Amino acid sequence: TRSKRVFSRSLPSKGVQDPYNALAVVKCVRLLGYPEFLWKSDGESSIIALREAVRRLVPGIQPELAAKGESESNADAEAAVGVLQSQIRTMRSALEERYKMTLNPRHILLAWMVDYAGVLLSLYQQGPDGKTGYERSVGRRWREALPEFGECVHYKPLKAKGGTRLRKIEARYEDGIYV
């Protein structure tokens, strides 16, 4: 709530059935940098199990249950979900239009899209104070432009193919699609 930073992850399952789930949430929690904070959630058993798994890995999390049937008691989270869903719909529509295709609801790109939508909201969505969630939590603005999801880009591979050195005349960049 303090930073208004949005993290979104597409998880392979609910709760803690997959060890990746807790580790993905831990990474988000650590990015915030708060030594302790309140984790407010509904009483769904899978969310409670995930929260407890994260609490074992990150000390300083204090649990709190939102009032049952009172979505207003968790208004910041509810609002963030609404904005996130809108962002994902917009990104999906733009991608489908760009490539003249329709994404199946279970298409793997949608999982990547969920992750990227949260990043975009944190980096670029400004609050009434003119600051982004990223800026509030880190103390400075994000200054780099990011490509649109699915945009064709030129990128520099981390290493030359096959571990061999490139000759000076050879291209250093390759074509790719940003996801």
C-alpha positions as protocol buffer text, in pm:
chain_id: "A"
residue {
  index: 1
  type: THR
  ca { x: 0 y: 0 z: 0 }
}
residue {
  index: 2
  type: ARG
  ca { x: 277 y: 246 z: 88 }
}
residue {
  index: 3
  type: SER
  ca { x: 463 y: 219 z: -243 }
}
residue {
  index: 4
  type: LYS
  ca { x: 166 y: 119 z: -464 }
}
residue {
  index: 5
  type: ARG
  ca { x: 410 y: -112 z: -642 }
}
residue {
  index: 6
  type: VAL
  ca { x: 242 y: -395 z: -833 }
}
residue {
  index: 7
  type: PHE
  ca { x: 384 y: -744 z: -858 }
}
residue {
  index: 8
  type: SER
  ca { x: 205 y: -1003 z: -1067 }
}
residue {
  index: 9
  type: ARG
  ca { x: 312 y: -1360 z: -1123 }
}
residue {
  index: 10
  type: SER
  ca { x: 148 y: -1638 z: -1314 }
}
residue {
  index: 11
  type: LEU
  ca { x: 193 y: -1939 z: -1089 }
}
residue {
  index: 12
  type: PRO
  ca { x: 172 y: -2301 z: -1208 }
}
residue {
  index: 13
  type: SER
  ca { x: -74 y: -2394 z: -930 }
}
residue {
  index: 14
  type: LYS
  ca { x: -254 y: -2257 z: -628 }
}
residue {
  index: 15
  type: GLY
  ca { x: -93 y: -2254 z: -285 }
}
residue {
  index: 16
  type: VAL
  ca { x: 234 y: -2437 z: -230 }
}
residue {
  index: 17
  type: GLN
  ca { x: 190 y: -2742 z: -452 }
}
residue {
  index: 18
  type: ASP
  ca { x: 481 y: -2614 z: -662 }
}
residue {
  index: 19
  type: PRO
  ca { x: 793 y: -2488 z: -475 }
}
residue {
  index: 20
  type: TYR
  ca { x: 830 y: -2215 z: -738 }
}
residue {
  index: 21
  type: ASN
  ca { x: 525 y: -2033 z: -597 }
}
residue {
  index: 22
  type: ALA
  ca { x: 678 y: -1941 z: -262 }
}
residue {
  index: 23
  type: LEU
  ca { x: 1013 y: -1853 z: -420 }
}
residue {
  index: 24
  type: ALA
  ca { x: 845 y: -1622 z: -674 }
}
residue {
  index: 25
  type: VAL
  ca { x: 663 y: -1439 z: -395 }
}
residue {
  index: 26
  type: VAL
  ca { x: 979 y: -1418 z: -184 }
}
residue {
  index: 27
  type: LYS
  ca { x: 1157 y: -1249 z: -473 }
}
residue {
  index: 28
  type: CYS
  ca { x: 881 y: -986 z: -497 }
}
residue {
  index: 29
  type: VAL
  ca { x: 883 y: -928 z: -120 }
}
residue {
  index: 30
  type: ARG
  ca { x: 1259 y: -881 z: -116 }
}
residue {
  index: 31
  type: LEU
  ca { x: 1241 y: -632 z: -405 }
}
residue {
  index: 32
  type: LEU
  ca { x: 1025 y: -408 z: -187 }
}
residue {
  index: 33
  type: GLY
  ca { x: 1306 y: -390 z: 69 }
}
residue {
  index: 34
  type: TYR
  ca { x: 1083 y: -350 z: 374 }
}
residue {
  index: 35
  type: PRO
  ca { x: 1222 y: -525 z: 683 }
}
residue {
  index: 36
  type: GLU
  ca { x: 867 y: -597 z: 798 }
}
residue {
  index: 37
  type: PHE
  ca { x: 518 y: -548 z: 665 }
}
residue {
  index: 38
  type: LEU
  ca { x: 157 y: -654 z: 694 }
}
residue {
  index: 39
  type: TRP
  ca { x: 33 y: -923 z: 452 }
}
residue {
  index: 40
  type: LYS
  ca { x: -340 y: -876 z: 422 }
}
residue {
  index: 41
  type: SER
  ca { x: -533 y: -1143 z: 233 }
}
residue {
  index: 42
  type: ASP
  ca { x: -859 y: -1329 z: 227 }
}
residue {
  index: 43
  type: GLY
  ca { x: -894 y: -1659 z: 412 }
}
residue {
  index: 44
  type: GLU
  ca { x: -862 y: -1886 z: 108 }
}
residue {
  index: 45
  type: SER
  ca { x: -664 y: -2190 z: 223 }
}
residue {
  index: 46
  type: SER
  ca { x: -423 y: -2185 z: -75 }
}
residue {
  index: 47
  type: ILE
  ca { x: -336 y: -1818 z: -8 }
}
residue {
  index: 48
  type: ILE
  ca { x: -287 y: -1886 z: 363 }
}
residue {
  index: 49
  type: ALA
  ca { x: -58 y: -2182 z: 283 }
}
residue {
  index: 50
  type: LEU
  ca { x: 144 y: -1968 z: 42 }
}
residue {
  index: 51
  type: ARG
  ca { x: 171 y: -1685 z: 294 }
}
residue {
  index: 52
  type: GLU
  ca { x: 295 y: -1924 z: 562 }
}
residue {
  index: 53
  type: ALA
  ca { x: 555 y: -2073 z: 326 }
}
residue {
  index: 54
  type: VAL
  ca { x: 680 y: -1723 z: 246 }
}
residue {
  index: 55
  type: ARG
  ca { x: 685 y: -1629 z: 617 }
}
residue {
  index: 56
  type: ARG
  ca { x: 922 y: -1919 z: 682 }
}
residue {
  index: 57
  type: LEU
  ca { x: 1163 y: -1773 z: 425 }
}
residue {
  index: 58
  type: VAL
  ca { x: 1118 y: -1402 z: 501 }
}
residue {
  index: 59
  type: PRO
  ca { x: 1096 y: -1295 z: 865 }
}
residue {
  index: 60
  type: GLY
  ca { x: 900 y: -981 z: 943 }
}
residue {
  index: 61
  type: ILE
  ca { x: 573 y: -1065 z: 766 }
}
residue {
  index: 62
  type: GLN
  ca { x: 271 y: -1007 z: 986 }
}
residue {
  index: 63
  type: PRO
  ca { x: -47 y: -1183 z: 865 }
}
residue {
  index: 64
  type: GLU
  ca { x: -389 y: -1020 z: 866 }
}
residue {
  index: 65
  type: LEU
  ca { x: -716 y: -1151 z: 724 }
}
residue {
  index: 66
  type: ALA
  ca { x: -936 y: -912 z: 529 }
}
residue {
  index: 67
  type: ALA
  ca { x: -1290 y: -891 z: 662 }
}
residue {
  index: 68
  type: LYS
  ca { x: -1500 y: -1166 z: 504 }
}
residue {
  index: 69
  type: GLY
  ca { x: -1738 y: -1033 z: 239 }
}
residue {
  index: 70
  type: GLU
  ca { x: -1591 y: -682 z: 269 }
}
residue {
  index: 71
  type: SER
  ca { x: -1384 y: -622 z: -43 }
}
residue {
  index: 72
  type: GLU
  ca { x: -1347 y: -257 z: 69 }
}
residue {
  index: 73
  type: SER
  ca { x: -1123 y: -375 z: 353 }
}
residue {
  index: 74
  type: ASN
  ca { x: -869 y: -478 z: 92 }
}
residue {
  index: 75
  type: ALA
  ca { x: -942 y: -192 z: -149 }
}
residue {
  index: 76
  type: ASP
  ca { x: -582 y: -129 z: -262 }
}
residue {
  index: 77
  type: ALA
  ca { x: -536 y: -492 z: -368 }
}
residue {
  index: 78
  type: GLU
  ca { x: -877 y: -503 z: -538 }
}
residue {
  index: 79
  type: ALA
  ca { x: -800 y: -182 z: -730 }
}
residue {
  index: 80
  type: ALA
  ca { x: -457 y: -315 z: -834 }
}
residue {
  index: 81
  type: VAL
  ca { x: -616 y: -635 z: -965 }
}
residue {
  index: 82
  type: GLY
  ca { x: -864 y: -434 z: -1173 }
}
residue {
  index: 83
  type: VAL
  ca { x: -592 y: -216 z: -1325 }
}
residue {
  index: 84
  type: LEU
  ca { x: -373 y: -521 z: -1384 }
}
residue {
  index: 85
  type: GLN
  ca { x: -653 y: -704 z: -1565 }
}
residue {
  index: 86
  type: SER
  ca { x: -710 y: -399 z: -1786 }
}
residue {
  index: 87
  type: GLN
  ca { x: -339 y: -381 z: -1867 }
}
residue {
  index: 88
  type: ILE
  ca { x: -330 y: -749 z: -1960 }
}
residue {
  index: 89
  type: ARG
  ca { x: -639 y: -716 z: -2182 }
}
residue {
  index: 90
  type: THR
  ca { x: -479 y: -420 z: -2360 }
}
residue {
  index: 91
  type: MET
  ca { x: -149 y: -601 z: -2408 }
}
residue {
  index: 92
  type: ARG
  ca { x: -327 y: -912 z: -2536 }
}
residue {
  index: 93
  type: SER
  ca { x: -534 y: -710 z: -2781 }
}
residue {
  index: 94
  type: ALA
  ca { x: -225 y: -527 z: -2911 }
}
residue {
  index: 95
  type: LEU
  ca { x: -35 y: -854 z: -2954 }
}
residue {
  index: 96
  type: GLU
  ca { x: -323 y: -1023 z: -3134 }
}
residue {
  index: 97
  type: GLU
  ca { x: -364 y: -722 z: -3363 }
}
residue {
  index: 98
  type: ARG
  ca { x: 9 y: -702 z: -3437 }
}
residue {
  index: 99
  type: TYR
  ca { x: 37 y: -1068 z: -3537 }
}
residue {
  index: 100
  type: LYS
  ca { x: -320 y: -1114 z: -3672 }
}
residue {
  index: 101
  type: MET
  ca { x: -387 y: -1404 z: -3438 }
}
residue {
  index: 102
  type: THR
  ca { x: -598 y: -1504 z: -3140 }
}
residue {
  index: 103
  type: LEU
  ca { x: -435 y: -1628 z: -2823 }
}
residue {
  index: 104
  type: ASN
  ca { x: -592 y: -1931 z: -2660 }
}
residue {
  index: 105
  type: PRO
  ca { x: -670 y: -1856 z: -2290 }
}
residue {
  index: 106
  type: ARG
  ca { x: -409 y: -2117 z: -2190 }
}
residue {
  index: 107
  type: HIS
  ca { x: -136 y: -1991 z: -2425 }
}
residue {
  index: 108
  type: ILE
  ca { x: 205 y: -1970 z: -2255 }
}
residue {
  index: 109
  type: LEU
  ca { x: 249 y: -1607 z: -2366 }
}
residue {
  index: 110
  type: LEU
  ca { x: -33 y: -1505 z: -2132 }
}
residue {
  index: 111
  type: ALA
  ca { x: 173 y: -1619 z: -1833 }
}
residue {
  index: 112
  type: TRP
  ca { x: 462 y: -1398 z: -1947 }
}
residue {
  index: 113
  type: MET
  ca { x: 215 y: -1117 z: -2011 }
}
residue {
  index: 114
  type: VAL
  ca { x: 88 y: -1132 z: -1651 }
}
residue {
  index: 115
  type: ASP
  ca { x: 443 y: -1089 z: -1521 }
}
residue {
  index: 116
  type: TYR
  ca { x: 523 y: -802 z: -1759 }
}
residue {
  index: 117
  type: ALA
  ca { x: 196 y: -617 z: -1688 }
}
residue {
  index: 118
  type: GLY
  ca { x: 288 y: -582 z: -1321 }
}
residue {
  index: 119
  type: VAL
  ca { x: 634 y: -456 z: -1415 }
}
residue {
  index: 120
  type: LEU
  ca { x: 487 y: -192 z: -1646 }
}
residue {
  index: 121
  type: LEU
  ca { x: 241 y: -70 z: -1384 }
}
residue {
  index: 122
  type: SER
  ca { x: 514 y: -42 z: -1120 }
}
residue {
  index: 123
  type: LEU
  ca { x: 754 y: 140 z: -1350 }
}
residue {
  index: 124
  type: TYR
  ca { x: 520 y: 377 z: -1533 }
}
residue {
  index: 125
  type: GLN
  ca { x: 182 y: 423 z: -1361 }
}
residue {
  index: 126
  type: GLN
  ca { x: 191 y: 750 z: -1168 }
}
residue {
  index: 127
  type: GLY
  ca { x: -11 y: 815 z: -857 }
}
residue {
  index: 128
  type: PRO
  ca { x: -164 y: 1146 z: -748 }
}
residue {
  index: 129
  type: ASP
  ca { x: 177 y: 1250 z: -612 }
}
residue {
  index: 130
  type: GLY
  ca { x: 329 y: 1209 z: -962 }
}
residue {
  index: 131
  type: LYS
  ca { x: 544 y: 916 z: -849 }
}
residue {
  index: 132
  type: THR
  ca { x: 540 y: 556 z: -966 }
}
residue {
  index: 133
  type: GLY
  ca { x: 537 y: 253 z: -737 }
}
residue {
  index: 134
  type: TYR
  ca { x: 895 y: 180 z: -838 }
}
residue {
  index: 135
  type: GLU
  ca { x: 1001 y: 535 z: -755 }
}
residue {
  index: 136
  type: ARG
  ca { x: 834 y: 523 z: -413 }
}
residue {
  index: 137
  type: SER
  ca { x: 1002 y: 195 z: -318 }
}
residue {
  index: 138
  type: VAL
  ca { x: 1348 y: 255 z: -470 }
}
residue {
  index: 139
  type: GLY
  ca { x: 1375 y: 633 z: -439 }
}
residue {
  index: 140
  type: ARG
  ca { x: 1441 y: 711 z: -805 }
}
residue {
  index: 141
  type: ARG
  ca { x: 1259 y: 700 z: -1138 }
}
residue {
  index: 142
  type: TRP
  ca { x: 1301 y: 422 z: -1390 }
}
residue {
  index: 143
  type: ARG
  ca { x: 1476 y: 590 z: -1684 }
}
residue {
  index: 144
  type: GLU
  ca { x: 1492 y: 327 z: -1956 }
}
residue {
  index: 145
  type: ALA
  ca { x: 1226 y: 276 z: -2220 }
}
residue {
  index: 146
  type: LEU
  ca { x: 1097 y: -79 z: -2248 }
}
residue {
  index: 147
  type: PRO
  ca { x: 966 y: -241 z: -2565 }
}
residue {
  index: 148
  type: GLU
  ca { x: 602 y: -330 z: -2610 }
}
residue {
  index: 149
  type: PHE
  ca { x: 522 y: -693 z: -2529 }
}
residue {
  index: 150
  type: GLY
  ca { x: 574 y: -896 z: -2847 }
}
residue {
  index: 151
  type: GLU
  ca { x: 768 y: -622 z: -3024 }
}
residue {
  index: 152
  type: CYS
  ca { x: 1043 y: -725 z: -3266 }
}
residue {
  index: 153
  type: VAL
  ca { x: 1379 y: -617 z: -3125 }
}
residue {
  index: 154
  type: HIS
  ca { x: 1748 y: -643 z: -3196 }
}
residue {
  index: 155
  type: TYR
  ca { x: 1940 y: -788 z: -2903 }
}
residue {
  index: 156
  type: LYS
  ca { x: 2298 y: -870 z: -2825 }
}
residue {
  index: 157
  type: PRO
  ca { x: 2341 y: -1233 z: -2716 }
}
residue {
  index: 158
  type: LEU
  ca { x: 2527 y: -1282 z: -2389 }
}
residue {
  index: 159
  type: LYS
  ca { x: 2787 y: -1507 z: -2557 }
}
residue {
  index: 160
  type: ALA
  ca { x: 2876 y: -1596 z: -2911 }
}
residue {
  index: 161
  type: LYS
  ca { x: 2717 y: -1917 z: -3038 }
}
residue {
  index: 162
  type: GLY
  ca { x: 2926 y: -2223 z: -2964 }
}
residue {
  index: 163
  type: GLY
  ca { x: 3156 y: -2021 z: -2737 }
}
residue {
  index: 164
  type: THR
  ca { x: 3367 y: -1909 z: -3032 }
}
residue {
  index: 165
  type: ARG
  ca { x: 3474 y: -1550 z: -3077 }
}
residue {
  index: 166
  type: LEU
  ca { x: 3308 y: -1344 z: -3345 }
}
residue {
  index: 167
  type: ARG
  ca { x: 3518 y: -1189 z: -3616 }
}
residue {
  index: 168
  type: LYS
  ca { x: 3508 y: -811 z: -3635 }
}
residue {
  index: 169
  type: ILE
  ca { x: 3298 y: -816 z: -3952 }
}
residue {
  index: 170
  type: GLU
  ca { x: 3025 y: -1041 z: -3808 }
}
residue {
  index: 171
  type: ALA
  ca { x: 2697 y: -904 z: -3675 }
}
residue {
  index: 172
  type: ARG
  ca { x: 2682 y: -863 z: -3299 }
}
residue {
  index: 173
  type: TYR
  ca { x: 2303 y: -840 z: -3275 }
}
residue {
  index: 174
  type: GLU
  ca { x: 2023 y: -1082 z: -3354 }
}
residue {
  index: 175
  type: ASP
  ca { x: 1651 y: -1044 z: -3415 }
}
residue {
  index: 176
  type: GLY
  ca { x: 1406 y: -1153 z: -3150 }
}
residue {
  index: 177
  type: ILE
  ca { x: 1062 y: -1093 z: -3003 }
}
residue {
  index: 178
  type: TYR
  ca { x: 1045 y: -920 z: -2665 }
}
residue {
  index: 179
  type: VAL
  ca { x: 846 y: -1115 z: -2407 }
}
